[in-house]
Amino acid sequence: MKVAVVGGGITGLACAFFLTQSQDHQVTLYEKTKQLGGKIRESKVGELSIEEGPDVFVTRSSEIFEIISALGIRDRLTHPSANRALIYRKKALHPLPLGLTLGFPTSKEHIFGNEVLTQAERLKTYVKWLYYNARRPRIIGDDLGQIFERSVGRSYTNSILDPLLGGINAATVYGASAEITAPQVLDLLRGIPSTIPVDKSENPLPPFASFKQGLSFLVKSLSDHLQSNGVEILRDTQVSGLRITTTGVDIIANGDVESFDKVILATPSSHAGSLLKDVSPICSTLVNAIRRTSVTMSTVLVSADLSHIDSQVSGVLIPRSEPYFTTAITLGPNKWPSWQSLEAKVLRISSGRLEDRAHLSLEPKMLVHLLVAEAMEILGTDIKVEEYRVTRWDESFARFSPYHRQIISKAQRALSQDTSSKVGLAGSYLLGSGIPTCVKSAKIAVTNISAPTI
Ligand SMILES: Cc1cc2nc3c(=O)[nH]c(=O)nc-3n(C[C@H](O)[C@H](O)[C@H](O)COP(=O)(O)OP(=O)(O)OC[C@H]3O[C@@H](n4cnc5c(N)ncnc54)[C@H](O)[C@@H]3O)c2cc1C
């Protein structure tokens, strides 16, 4: 079977990988830019190689390890040396208690030992939590913020859960799908054992990983593997249209038409939506309606004394209630062992929230000036900038609204009917935005597309 994969980010590469697991597939991958990897992108700040987009992935997902094991690169994994986050609130840095489930409290100590909250807020949270646990009401709706408010109250939700969970996607827990964003917490609230796989091996991996040579090493190893397994990789080739024929799907790219039996679209939602406009109008409308948020990632090499911050702290999160552009600061020397000996310290500063696009229009020098002034207040130290790189990720995160899963099922059903299952979808807007979840969506798309059409 001749299959085309559109998009050469991690999702498209993973689709091609799973397709090559079967001898029956002849695979062509289209990537519109000169480079593979999509949002996984490495560049230089001064002499230092840094990640402009993602810098780690969670290890509790099996599909990405199928790829890592097949490539024989498991021994190249590296893990952050610090995983604890601080929250900056009311002009001070506060640690979070250990043992929370995605920030959610499971014991009285998690509430009373929580320095982010004032004494009165702790008492109010405790009463709410106790009352909720005693009643264990049925969970109503899929709005994570509302579910949190009902179970631990507003202060805990806004000061801890919102920056921890909502902040990841430059968004908020209010109006976010609980099923997609925090399934572990839903399991906890329902009083059932978590359905999230746990590494039961003798030497379980730490929760986060990257590669010693950066995430681009995964992209490079994977594309080498694909090429040596006969995948045709067409870079600099933008797919501009799809046409369903009686026998398959025509792909239009750079003015040429090529026929395939099946196609997987592994692009961001907006690109998939426009390619499907005429092929499956319902799917296109539903996919296009997924809102997206923007972030700006500023990597700054600085001289600063950070010795007053515990070496186990990898970063600081700033709740929406605080008057800052900055949403999070990653402390490079604490997070990555190889950066500890560098003379300059690396700070990765994120800015951008849902509805706030000002960070996209500020000139880079001005933005860095502003973010560093905020970092001095937040980290409580003088900072002198040596080098910086600003990367804008416009409309890059899908916003998972309540009942997102049901909307996606409807979109996929429409696509399957309109194309007789000849076109499949994979990517960060389906099941969740993390790299392992993108890989999982790729495996599902390949399984679906490989099934015989009835
Ligand atoms: C700043 C930032 C930080 C992040 N941090 C993390 C993190 O630490 N951990 C984590 O797990 N995840 C993180 N993520 C999320 C993760 O990076 C993404 O969800 C994931 O990389 C998306 O991969 P993808 O292949 O689905 O999409 P993309 O990486 O966007 O790739 C899509 C590809 O399709 C190509 N394309 C689009 N249209 C066409 C067309 N018509 N024809 C041909 N090619 C086309 C594009 O050029 C692109 O290369 C982060 C994201 C950002 C932006």
The ligand as an ORCA input file, in Angstrom:
! r2SCAN-3c Opt
* xyz 0 1
  C       7.655     26.494     23.128
  C       7.186     25.060     23.191
  C       7.623     24.251     24.218
  C       7.190     22.937     24.288
  N       7.665     22.132     25.291
  C       7.370     20.827     25.294
  C       8.052     19.948     26.177
  O       8.948     20.354     26.923
  N       7.711     18.624     26.147
  C       6.779     18.126     25.266
  O       6.521     16.909     25.286
  N       6.153     18.939     24.380
  C       6.432     20.265     24.364
  N       5.858     21.086     23.441
  C       4.855     20.521     22.503
  C       5.528     19.750     21.365
  O       6.688     20.418     20.964
  C       4.603     19.664     20.156
  O       3.308     19.275     20.521
  C       5.121     18.658     19.127
  O       6.490     18.891     18.850
  C       4.254     18.772     17.876
  O       4.762     17.926     16.885
  P       3.986     17.758     15.499
  O       4.833     16.928     14.636
  O       2.600     17.289     15.752
  O       3.818     19.236     14.921
  P       4.958     20.217     14.402
  O       6.177     20.065     15.209
  O       4.314     21.545     14.329
  O       5.282     19.677     12.953
  C       4.375     19.803     11.885
  C       5.180     19.825     10.602
  O       4.281     19.834      9.498
  C       4.822     20.663      8.497
  N       3.710     21.069      7.623
  C       2.632     21.818      7.950
  N       1.822     21.959      6.880
  C       2.391     21.264      5.865
  C       2.023     21.032      4.501
  N       0.901     21.551      3.982
  N       2.848     20.273      3.743
  C       3.990     19.746      4.239
  N       4.384     19.952      5.517
  C       3.585     20.689      6.325
  C       5.443     21.808      9.295
  O       6.401     22.515      8.534
  C       6.053     21.057     10.457
  O       7.388     20.671     10.225
  C       6.287     22.422     23.324
  C       5.844     23.247     22.278
  C       6.301     24.562     22.201
  C       5.839     25.428     21.071
*
